[in-house]
Amino acid sequence: MSEFGVAHALETLAAPANPASGGSAAALVGAIAAAVAGKVARSIGSAGDAAQAGSLARRLTKLARMDAAALESARAALAAAGEGGNEGRDFRLGRLLEHAAAVPADVAEACADVAVLAADLAPRAGDDLGPDARSASWLATAAARSASHLVDVNLAAGPDDPHARRARAAAQVASAASDTL
């Protein structure tokens, strides 16, 4: 069997100097789950589901990069902020923190879509591929829950923040789908 080619991603996530962290990892786990769901869909001849899985995998891969960039910008701005009192700087910082909450909320929603798709595939996949579909749904659910947590702990996102509400709702949708398995 050929190499999976994940060594670079693992090294990137492990490097303290690299901003990719939990949000990027959640997105990549979601992308992996989407790839597995896509494999199941193609194997059972469900072209539409395979296309949806491929689209979700690409979206989550892009979100992994976006999350790292948003986190890097927010951390740099926080480090440079010092004490409050500068309205322009505080506004820019708030916008950066808001964006750093929006990206993992997007990750949670995309992962929920993967969890639902994989859970839908599982009963159609038979004894051979059903376990793979279930695993994909559970992986996507874990990633959605992780991304939701990251939104909840963002400094700009309070309990009523729209990004936090959307991420929590996505994690609940993912959990409900995978709980049916």
N, CA and C atoms as a LAMMPS dump frame, in Angstrom:
ITEM: TIMESTEP
0
ITEM: NUMBER OF ATOMS
543
ITEM: BOX BOUNDS ff ff ff
-5.0000000000000000e+02 5.0000000000000000e+02
-5.0000000000000000e+02 5.0000000000000000e+02
-5.0000000000000000e+02 5.0000000000000000e+02
ITEM: ATOMS id mol type element x y z
1 1 1 N 0.853 -1.18 0
2 1 2 C 0 0 0
3 1 3 C 0.894 1.236 0
4 2 1 N 0.517 2.219 -0.78
5 2 2 C 1.307 3.446 -0.861
6 2 3 C 1.079 4.317 0.374
7 3 1 N 1.993 5.246 0.572
8 3 2 C 1.931 6.182 1.703
9 3 3 C 0.667 7.035 1.616
10 4 1 N 0.076 7.33 2.748
11 4 2 C -1.108 8.176 2.787
12 4 3 C -0.779 9.633 2.511
13 5 1 N 0.43 10.065 2.83
14 5 2 C 0.794 11.45 2.588
15 5 3 C 0.277 12.42 3.625
16 6 1 N 0.076 11.982 4.841
17 6 2 C -0.423 12.877 5.879
18 6 3 C 0.694 13.404 6.778
19 7 1 N 1.913 12.956 6.541
20 7 2 C 3.022 13.348 7.411
21 7 3 C 3.176 14.866 7.489
22 8 1 N 3.061 15.549 6.359
23 8 2 C 3.216 17.012 6.367
24 8 3 C 2.13 17.675 7.221
25 9 1 N 0.907 17.215 7.09
26 9 2 C -0.182 17.791 7.891
27 9 3 C 0.067 17.566 9.383
28 10 1 N 0.525 16.385 9.73
29 10 2 C 0.794 16.092 11.141
30 10 3 C 1.947 16.938 11.667
31 11 1 N 2.988 17.101 10.87
32 11 2 C 4.116 17.946 11.273
33 11 3 C 3.673 19.397 11.436
34 12 1 N 2.828 19.856 10.534
35 12 2 C 2.32 21.226 10.604
36 12 3 C 1.526 21.433 11.884
37 13 1 N 0.649 20.497 12.192
38 13 2 C -0.16 20.624 13.41
39 13 3 C 0.685 20.538 14.675
40 14 1 N 1.761 19.79 14.635
41 14 2 C 2.606 19.601 15.812
42 14 3 C 3.602 20.734 16.039
43 15 1 N 3.862 21.537 15.026
44 15 2 C 4.877 22.59 15.129
45 15 3 C 4.356 23.78 15.929
46 16 1 N 4.995 24.103 17.068
47 16 2 C 4.528 25.236 17.87
48 16 3 C 4.508 26.559 17.115
49 17 1 N 5.396 26.736 16.155
50 17 2 C 5.459 28.002 15.419
51 17 3 C 4.372 28.121 14.362
52 18 1 N 3.722 27.02 14.022
53 18 2 C 2.691 27.049 12.985
54 18 3 C 1.341 27.345 13.628
55 19 1 N 0.549 28.25 13.06
56 19 2 C -0.736 28.604 13.68
57 19 3 C -1.811 27.524 13.556
58 20 1 N -1.635 26.564 12.666
59 20 2 C -2.641 25.501 12.54
60 20 3 C -2.757 24.774 13.872
61 21 1 N -3.989 24.628 14.339
62 21 2 C -4.195 24.044 15.66
63 21 3 C -5.497 23.255 15.67
64 22 1 N -6.236 23.318 16.754
65 22 2 C -7.436 22.512 16.921
66 22 3 C -8.492 22.714 15.855
67 23 1 N -8.693 23.943 15.405
68 23 2 C -9.695 24.209 14.37
69 23 3 C -9.301 23.609 13.033
70 24 1 N -8.025 23.74 12.709
71 24 2 C -7.536 23.136 11.469
72 24 3 C -7.622 21.622 11.555
73 25 1 N -7.283 21.07 12.721
74 25 2 C -7.373 19.616 12.904
75 25 3 C -8.812 19.137 12.758
76 26 1 N -9.759 19.869 13.335
77 26 2 C -11.17 19.489 13.207
78 26 3 C -11.595 19.501 11.742
79 27 1 N -11.17 20.521 11.018
80 27 2 C -11.526 20.608 9.598
81 27 3 C -10.931 19.441 8.814
82 28 1 N -9.689 19.094 9.117
83 28 2 C -9.057 17.984 8.409
84 28 3 C -9.71 16.648 8.752
85 29 1 N -10.101 16.463 10.013
86 29 2 C -10.823 15.242 10.388
87 29 3 C -12.151 15.185 9.631
88 30 1 N -12.826 16.318 9.542
89 30 2 C -14.066 16.366 8.764
90 30 3 C -13.838 16.039 7.301
91 31 1 N -12.729 16.541 6.734
92 31 2 C -12.405 16.257 5.338
93 31 3 C -12.11 14.77 5.145
94 32 1 N -11.415 14.171 6.092
95 32 2 C -11.132 12.743 6.023
96 32 3 C -12.434 11.949 6.096
97 33 1 N -13.316 12.345 6.993
98 33 2 C -14.617 11.667 7.1
99 33 3 C -15.394 11.804 5.793
100 34 1 N -15.326 12.979 5.179
101 34 2 C -16.013 13.187 3.898
102 34 3 C -15.417 12.296 2.816
103 35 1 N -14.093 12.129 2.831
104 35 2 C -13.445 11.26 1.842
105 35 3 C -13.916 9.812 2.009
106 36 1 N -14.017 9.365 3.25
107 36 2 C -14.491 7.999 3.504
108 36 3 C -15.947 7.868 3.063
109 37 1 N -16.764 8.867 3.373
110 37 2 C -18.166 8.835 2.936
111 37 3 C -18.244 8.823 1.412
112 38 1 N -17.389 9.591 0.767
113 38 2 C -17.352 9.601 -0.692
114 38 3 C -16.978 8.246 -1.264
115 39 1 N -16.038 7.577 -0.633
116 39 2 C -15.638 6.235 -1.071
117 39 3 C -16.812 5.274 -0.969
118 40 1 N -17.534 5.353 0.148
119 40 2 C -18.712 4.499 0.331
120 40 3 C -19.744 4.813 -0.747
121 41 1 N -20.002 6.103 -0.953
122 41 2 C -21.011 6.507 -1.938
123 41 3 C -20.645 6.013 -3.338
124 42 1 N -19.399 6.187 -3.738
125 42 2 C -18.978 5.702 -5.054
126 42 3 C -19.095 4.186 -5.146
127 43 1 N -18.75 3.505 -4.069
128 43 2 C -18.788 2.04 -4.068
129 43 3 C -20.199 1.484 -4.207
130 44 1 N -21.187 2.237 -3.71
131 44 2 C -22.578 1.755 -3.828
132 44 3 C -23.297 2.402 -5.011
133 45 1 N -22.567 3.163 -5.812
134 45 2 C -23.141 3.745 -7.019
135 45 3 C -24.003 4.964 -6.797
136 46 1 N -23.744 5.688 -5.724
137 46 2 C -24.526 6.894 -5.43
138 46 3 C -23.715 8.134 -5.826
139 47 1 N -23.792 8.484 -7.099
140 47 2 C -22.978 9.571 -7.645
141 47 3 C -23.264 10.915 -6.972
142 48 1 N -24.518 11.197 -6.695
143 48 2 C -24.87 12.469 -6.062
144 48 3 C -24.268 12.594 -4.679
145 49 1 N -24.349 11.518 -3.898
146 49 2 C -23.748 11.533 -2.561
147 49 3 C -22.228 11.637 -2.654
148 50 1 N -21.64 10.967 -3.643
149 50 2 C -20.185 11.047 -3.825
150 50 3 C -19.769 12.472 -4.169
151 51 1 N -20.54 13.135 -5.014
152 51 2 C -20.224 14.521 -5.376
153 51 3 C -20.346 15.434 -4.159
154 52 1 N -21.382 15.231 -3.354
155 52 2 C -21.555 16.039 -2.15
156 52 3 C -20.383 15.808 -1.191
157 53 1 N -19.986 14.565 -1.017
158 53 2 C -18.859 14.256 -0.13
159 53 3 C -17.583 14.92 -0.634
160 54 1 N -17.353 14.877 -1.934
161 54 2 C -16.17 15.518 -2.499
162 54 3 C -16.173 17.017 -2.279
163 55 1 N -17.328 17.626 -2.462
164 55 2 C -17.451 19.064 -2.24
165 55 3 C -17.177 19.418 -0.78
166 56 1 N -17.713 18.624 0.129
167 56 2 C -17.489 18.876 1.554
168 56 3 C -16.02 18.683 1.922
169 57 1 N -15.376 17.671 1.361
170 57 2 C -13.954 17.445 1.643
171 57 3 C -13.118 18.64 1.181
172 58 1 N -13.413 19.15 -0.006
173 58 2 C -12.674 20.316 -0.51
174 58 3 C -12.939 21.539 0.364
175 59 1 N -14.182 21.742 0.75
176 59 2 C -14.531 22.895 1.595
177 59 3 C -13.809 22.818 2.936
178 60 1 N -13.801 21.638 3.531
179 60 2 C -13.158 21.491 4.836
180 60 3 C -11.639 21.637 4.743
181 61 1 N -11.059 21.197 3.663
182 61 2 C -9.618 21.383 3.466
183 61 3 C -9.291 22.875 3.376
184 62 1 N -10.126 23.615 2.651
185 62 2 C -9.949 25.065 2.558
186 62 3 C -10.15 25.721 3.929
187 63 1 N -11.148 25.257 4.669
188 63 2 C -11.407 25.825 5.994
189 63 3 C -10.263 25.554 6.964
190 64 1 N -9.547 24.447 6.791
191 64 2 C -8.383 24.172 7.646
192 64 3 C -7.338 25.274 7.477
193 65 1 N -7.095 25.659 6.238
194 65 2 C -6.13 26.743 5.973
195 65 3 C -6.676 28.082 6.49
196 66 1 N -7.956 28.32 6.262
197 66 2 C -8.559 29.578 6.706
198 66 3 C -8.527 29.706 8.228
199 67 1 N -8.762 28.602 8.922
200 67 2 C -8.75 28.64 10.374
201 67 3 C -7.355 28.997 10.893
202 68 1 N -6.331 28.392 10.31
203 68 2 C -4.96 28.701 10.733
204 68 3 C -4.646 30.175 10.512
205 69 1 N -5.05 30.706 9.373
206 69 2 C -4.793 32.117 9.075
207 69 3 C -5.56 33.036 10.026
208 70 1 N -6.82 32.711 10.307
209 70 2 C -7.627 33.538 11.207
210 70 3 C -7.062 33.506 12.627
211 71 1 N -6.642 32.333 13.065
212 71 2 C -6.063 32.214 14.403
213 71 3 C -4.75 32.985 14.502
214 72 1 N -3.925 32.879 13.475
215 72 2 C -2.651 33.604 13.473
216 72 3 C -2.877 35.113 13.546
217 73 1 N -3.809 35.625 12.765
218 73 2 C -4.104 37.064 12.775
219 73 3 C -4.648 37.514 14.119
220 74 1 N -5.562 36.733 14.69
221 74 2 C -6.155 37.106 15.972
222 74 3 C -5.115 37.087 17.087
223 75 1 N -4.277 36.059 17.099
224 75 2 C -3.241 35.982 18.145
225 75 3 C -2.243 37.134 18.023
226 76 1 N -1.86 37.479 16.808
227 76 2 C -0.92 38.59 16.611
228 76 3 C -1.549 39.902 17.075
229 77 1 N -2.802 40.101 16.745
230 77 2 C -3.484 41.332 17.154
231 77 3 C -3.645 41.395 18.666
232 78 1 N -3.953 40.268 19.287
233 78 2 C -4.066 40.238 20.749
234 78 3 C -2.727 40.553 21.408
235 79 1 N -1.654 39.993 20.869
236 79 2 C -0.328 40.23 21.436
237 79 3 C 0.081 41.696 21.321
238 80 1 N -0.344 42.35 20.251
239 80 2 C 0.029 43.746 20.019
240 80 3 C -0.933 44.724 20.689
241 81 1 N -2.069 44.251 21.159
242 81 2 C -3.123 45.144 21.637
243 81 3 C -2.755 45.89 22.917
244 82 1 N -2.157 45.229 23.864
245 82 2 C -1.859 45.897 25.131
246 82 3 C -3.157 46.277 25.833
247 83 1 N -3.151 47.437 26.428
248 83 2 C -4.33 47.933 27.134
249 83 3 C -5.359 48.473 26.146
250 84 1 N -6.614 48.463 26.539
251 84 2 C -7.684 49.005 25.71
252 84 3 C -7.61 50.515 25.626
253 85 1 N -8.564 51.095 24.937
254 85 2 C -8.63 52.545 24.872
255 85 3 C -8.437 53.13 23.495
256 86 1 N -7.949 52.37 22.563
257 86 2 C -7.787 52.849 21.2
258 86 3 C -8.938 52.275 20.378
259 87 1 N -9.901 53.145 20.05
260 87 2 C -11.12 52.652 19.391
261 87 3 C -10.851 51.95 18.074
262 88 1 N -10.001 52.509 17.247
263 88 2 C -9.703 51.901 15.953
264 88 3 C -9.055 50.538 16.106
265 89 1 N -8.063 50.469 16.992
266 89 2 C -7.385 49.193 17.235
267 89 3 C -8.349 48.182 17.848
268 90 1 N -9.153 48.616 18.811
269 90 2 C -10.104 47.706 19.456
270 90 3 C -11.146 47.198 18.461
271 91 1 N -11.572 48.058 17.526
272 91 2 C -12.522 47.636 16.5
273 91 3 C -11.896 46.574 15.606
274 92 1 N -10.656 46.824 15.163
275 92 2 C -9.959 45.843 14.308
276 92 3 C -9.759 44.53 15.048
277 93 1 N -9.41 44.597 16.309
278 93 2 C -9.225 43.392 17.11
279 93 3 C -10.548 42.624 17.229
280 94 1 N -11.617 43.352 17.469
281 94 2 C -12.931 42.703 17.55
282 94 3 C -13.307 42.005 16.259
283 95 1 N -13 42.653 15.137
284 95 2 C -13.292 42.038 13.824
285 95 3 C -12.466 40.774 13.611
286 96 1 N -11.197 40.815 14.005
287 96 2 C -10.334 39.635 13.856
288 96 3 C -10.81 38.485 14.735
289 97 1 N -11.21 38.812 15.972
290 97 2 C -11.716 37.774 16.872
291 97 3 C -13.047 37.214 16.364
292 98 1 N -13.865 38.078 15.792
293 98 2 C -15.145 37.619 15.223
294 98 3 C -14.885 36.657 14.072
295 99 1 N -13.921 36.988 13.219
296 99 2 C -13.583 36.102 12.097
297 99 3 C -13.009 34.783 12.619
298 100 1 N -12.211 34.866 13.691
299 100 2 C -11.64 33.65 14.278
300 100 3 C -12.723 32.761 14.887
301 101 1 N -13.888 33.305 15.19
302 101 2 C -15.02 32.496 15.652
303 101 3 C -15.865 32.007 14.488
304 102 1 N -15.933 32.799 13.425
305 102 2 C -16.772 32.428 12.276
306 102 3 C -16.236 31.205 11.552
307 103 1 N -14.92 31.095 11.406
308 103 2 C -14.348 29.981 10.64
309 103 3 C -14.631 28.639 11.306
310 104 1 N -14.371 28.466 12.611
311 104 2 C -14.707 27.162 13.192
312 104 3 C -16.213 26.892 13.218
313 105 1 N -17.033 27.928 13.222
314 105 2 C -18.48 27.701 13.099
315 105 3 C -18.794 27.123 11.718
316 106 1 N -18.111 27.627 10.696
317 106 2 C -18.261 27.066 9.35
318 106 3 C -17.781 25.61 9.315
319 107 1 N -16.69 25.334 10.026
320 107 2 C -16.175 23.959 10.115
321 107 3 C -17.227 23.06 10.753
322 108 1 N -17.817 23.513 11.848
323 108 2 C -18.835 22.705 12.536
324 108 3 C -20.005 22.404 11.617
325 109 1 N -20.439 23.393 10.845
326 109 2 C -21.574 23.17 9.931
327 109 3 C -21.218 22.185 8.821
328 110 1 N -20.04 22.332 8.247
329 110 2 C -19.64 21.41 7.183
330 110 3 C -19.474 19.993 7.732
331 111 1 N -18.915 19.867 8.928
332 111 2 C -18.769 18.546 9.546
333 111 3 C -20.132 17.927 9.851
334 112 1 N -21.089 18.747 10.251
335 112 2 C -22.439 18.231 10.483
336 112 3 C -23.025 17.687 9.183
337 113 1 N -22.783 18.388 8.081
338 113 2 C -23.253 17.892 6.786
339 113 3 C -22.625 16.539 6.453
340 114 1 N -21.352 16.383 6.773
341 114 2 C -20.676 15.102 6.535
342 114 3 C -21.281 14.019 7.426
343 115 1 N -21.514 14.334 8.686
344 115 2 C -22.081 13.352 9.615
345 115 3 C -23.451 12.874 9.145
346 116 1 N -24.273 13.8 8.682
347 116 2 C -25.612 13.449 8.189
348 116 3 C -25.509 12.602 6.922
349 117 1 N -24.65 13.015 6.002
350 117 2 C -24.469 12.273 4.762
351 117 3 C -24.002 10.848 5.049
352 118 1 N -22.995 10.706 5.885
353 118 2 C -22.455 9.378 6.185
354 118 3 C -23.486 8.513 6.908
355 119 1 N -24.241 9.111 7.817
356 119 2 C -25.284 8.348 8.516
357 119 3 C -26.36 7.888 7.544
358 120 1 N -26.65 8.711 6.546
359 120 2 C -27.626 8.34 5.524
360 120 3 C -27.099 7.198 4.643
361 121 1 N -25.81 7.191 4.393
362 121 2 C -25.207 6.146 3.568
363 121 3 C -25.135 4.8 4.291
364 122 1 N -24.968 4.83 5.594
365 122 2 C -24.696 3.601 6.354
366 122 3 C -25.697 2.473 6.098
367 123 1 N -26.994 2.705 6.182
368 123 2 C -27.909 1.586 5.961
369 123 3 C -27.947 1.085 4.515
370 124 1 N -27.52 1.925 3.593
371 124 2 C -27.489 1.537 2.184
372 124 3 C -26.18 0.862 1.802
373 125 1 N -25.202 0.905 2.694
374 125 2 C -23.856 0.459 2.362
375 125 3 C -23.615 -1.027 2.606
376 126 1 N -24.525 -1.688 3.279
377 126 2 C -24.365 -3.119 3.513
378 126 3 C -23.344 -3.427 4.59
379 127 1 N -23.122 -4.709 4.786
380 127 2 C -22.235 -5.164 5.857
381 127 3 C -20.776 -4.824 5.602
382 128 1 N -20.392 -4.736 4.345
383 128 2 C -18.994 -4.48 4.027
384 128 3 C -18.619 -3.015 4.239
385 129 1 N -19.44 -2.094 3.749
386 129 2 C -19.106 -0.668 3.794
387 129 3 C -19.862 0.112 4.864
388 130 1 N -20.884 -0.49 5.453
389 130 2 C -21.636 0.178 6.516
390 130 3 C -20.757 0.639 7.671
391 131 1 N -19.818 -0.214 8.13
392 131 2 C -18.943 0.246 9.215
393 131 3 C -18.117 1.48 8.84
394 132 1 N -17.704 1.572 7.575
395 132 2 C -16.957 2.752 7.134
396 132 3 C -17.84 4 7.156
397 133 1 N -19.071 3.862 6.713
398 133 2 C -19.996 5.003 6.741
399 133 3 C -20.269 5.438 8.172
400 134 1 N -20.462 4.478 9.066
401 134 2 C -20.686 4.831 10.47
402 134 3 C -19.455 5.525 11.055
403 135 1 N -18.27 4.995 10.752
404 135 2 C -17.037 5.632 11.241
405 135 3 C -16.92 7.055 10.723
406 136 1 N -17.258 7.26 9.466
407 136 2 C -17.205 8.608 8.896
408 136 3 C -18.155 9.547 9.638
409 137 1 N -19.338 9.06 9.95
410 137 2 C -20.3 9.893 10.666
411 137 3 C -19.793 10.23 12.066
412 138 1 N -19.242 9.254 12.751
413 138 2 C -18.731 9.5 14.107
414 138 3 C -17.518 10.432 14.087
415 139 1 N -16.631 10.269 13.113
416 139 2 C -15.492 11.185 12.997
417 139 3 C -15.963 12.617 12.746
418 140 1 N -16.906 12.772 11.839
419 140 2 C -17.421 14.106 11.521
420 140 3 C -18.127 14.723 12.726
421 141 1 N -18.819 13.902 13.485
422 141 2 C -19.489 14.401 14.69
423 141 3 C -18.47 14.902 15.703
424 142 1 N -17.411 14.133 15.913
425 142 2 C -16.363 14.57 16.841
426 142 3 C -15.737 15.884 16.368
427 143 1 N -15.521 16.004 15.076
428 143 2 C -14.941 17.235 14.534
429 143 3 C -15.899 18.413 14.704
430 144 1 N -17.184 18.192 14.488
431 144 2 C -18.171 19.261 14.668
432 144 3 C -18.211 19.72 16.126
433 145 1 N -18.176 18.771 17.034
434 145 2 C -18.196 19.111 18.466
435 145 3 C -16.932 19.878 18.856
436 146 1 N -15.795 19.457 18.321
437 146 2 C -14.538 20.138 18.598
438 146 3 C -14.571 21.578 18.085
439 147 1 N -15.021 21.757 16.858
440 147 2 C -15.101 23.101 16.283
441 147 3 C -16.067 23.978 17.077
442 148 1 N -17.177 23.399 17.503
443 148 2 C -18.141 24.153 18.307
444 148 3 C -17.51 24.623 19.616
445 149 1 N -16.744 23.758 20.241
446 149 2 C -16.049 24.136 21.474
447 149 3 C -15.107 25.316 21.234
448 150 1 N -14.399 25.285 20.11
449 150 2 C -13.459 26.366 19.812
450 150 3 C -14.178 27.698 19.626
451 151 1 N -15.369 27.677 19.077
452 151 2 C -16.152 28.914 18.968
453 151 3 C -16.559 29.381 20.361
454 152 1 N -16.989 28.442 21.202
455 152 2 C -17.438 28.803 22.552
456 152 3 C -16.349 29.471 23.381
457 153 1 N -15.093 29.102 23.176
458 153 2 C -14.014 29.671 23.997
459 153 3 C -13.378 30.898 23.358
460 154 1 N -13.822 31.286 22.172
461 154 2 C -13.298 32.482 21.521
462 154 3 C -13.646 33.699 22.363
463 155 1 N -12.685 34.613 22.506
464 155 2 C -12.889 35.783 23.359
465 155 3 C -14.026 36.686 22.898
466 156 1 N -14.342 36.663 21.609
467 156 2 C -15.381 37.55 21.088
468 156 3 C -16.754 36.893 21.099
469 157 1 N -16.823 35.602 21.338
470 157 2 C -18.091 34.879 21.229
471 157 3 C -18.659 34.582 22.607
472 158 1 N -19.726 35.274 22.954
473 158 2 C -20.438 34.964 24.183
474 158 3 C -21.469 33.883 23.915
475 159 1 N -22.211 33.475 24.94
476 159 2 C -23.172 32.388 24.763
477 159 3 C -24.278 32.698 23.754
478 160 1 N -24.568 33.97 23.551
479 160 2 C -25.614 34.343 22.597
480 160 3 C -25.051 34.767 21.241
481 161 1 N -23.764 34.644 21.067
482 161 2 C -23.136 35.004 19.803
483 161 3 C -23.709 34.135 18.678
484 162 1 N -24.017 34.736 17.526
485 162 2 C -24.595 33.945 16.434
486 162 3 C -23.682 32.823 15.941
487 163 1 N -22.366 33.039 15.967
488 163 2 C -21.451 31.974 15.542
489 163 3 C -21.488 30.815 16.541
490 164 1 N -21.533 31.149 17.819
491 164 2 C -21.593 30.104 18.851
492 164 3 C -22.903 29.321 18.736
493 165 1 N -24.003 30.027 18.539
494 165 2 C -25.3 29.339 18.389
495 165 3 C -25.3 28.431 17.169
496 166 1 N -24.754 28.903 16.073
497 166 2 C -24.722 28.123 14.839
498 166 3 C -23.81 26.913 14.988
499 167 1 N -22.672 27.077 15.657
500 167 2 C -21.758 25.952 15.858
501 167 3 C -22.376 24.903 16.784
502 168 1 N -23.03 25.36 17.855
503 168 2 C -23.681 24.403 18.765
504 168 3 C -24.805 23.663 18.055
505 169 1 N -25.573 24.38 17.245
506 169 2 C -26.659 23.728 16.495
507 169 3 C -26.093 22.691 15.527
508 170 1 N -24.988 23.004 14.874
509 170 2 C -24.36 22.064 13.958
510 170 3 C -23.89 20.825 14.682
511 171 1 N -23.264 21.019 15.846
512 171 2 C -22.794 19.863 16.633
513 171 3 C -23.971 18.999 17.075
514 172 1 N -25.1 19.623 17.39
515 172 2 C -26.292 18.853 17.779
516 172 3 C -26.855 18.065 16.598
517 173 1 N -26.85 18.67 15.421
518 173 2 C -27.316 17.973 14.218
519 173 3 C -26.417 16.766 13.933
520 174 1 N -25.111 16.973 14.028
521 174 2 C -24.166 15.883 13.799
522 174 3 C -24.366 14.762 14.815
523 175 1 N -24.518 15.136 16.075
524 175 2 C -24.725 14.13 17.125
525 175 3 C -26.021 13.362 16.895
526 176 1 N -27.074 14.056 16.524
527 176 2 C -28.356 13.388 16.288
528 176 3 C -28.237 12.39 15.133
529 177 1 N -27.496 12.771 14.089
530 177 2 C -27.328 11.865 12.949
531 177 3 C -26.526 10.645 13.335
532 178 1 N -25.42 10.846 14.022
533 178 2 C -24.577 9.697 14.365
534 178 3 C -25.179 8.849 15.473
535 179 1 N -26.054 9.429 16.288
536 179 2 C -26.724 8.651 17.333
537 179 3 C -27.712 7.633 16.759
538 180 1 N -28.099 7.81 15.508
539 180 2 C -29.031 6.856 14.882
540 180 3 C -28.322 5.58 14.446
541 181 1 N -27.008 5.561 14.501
542 181 2 C -26.237 4.429 13.978
543 181 3 C -26.027 3.337 15.007
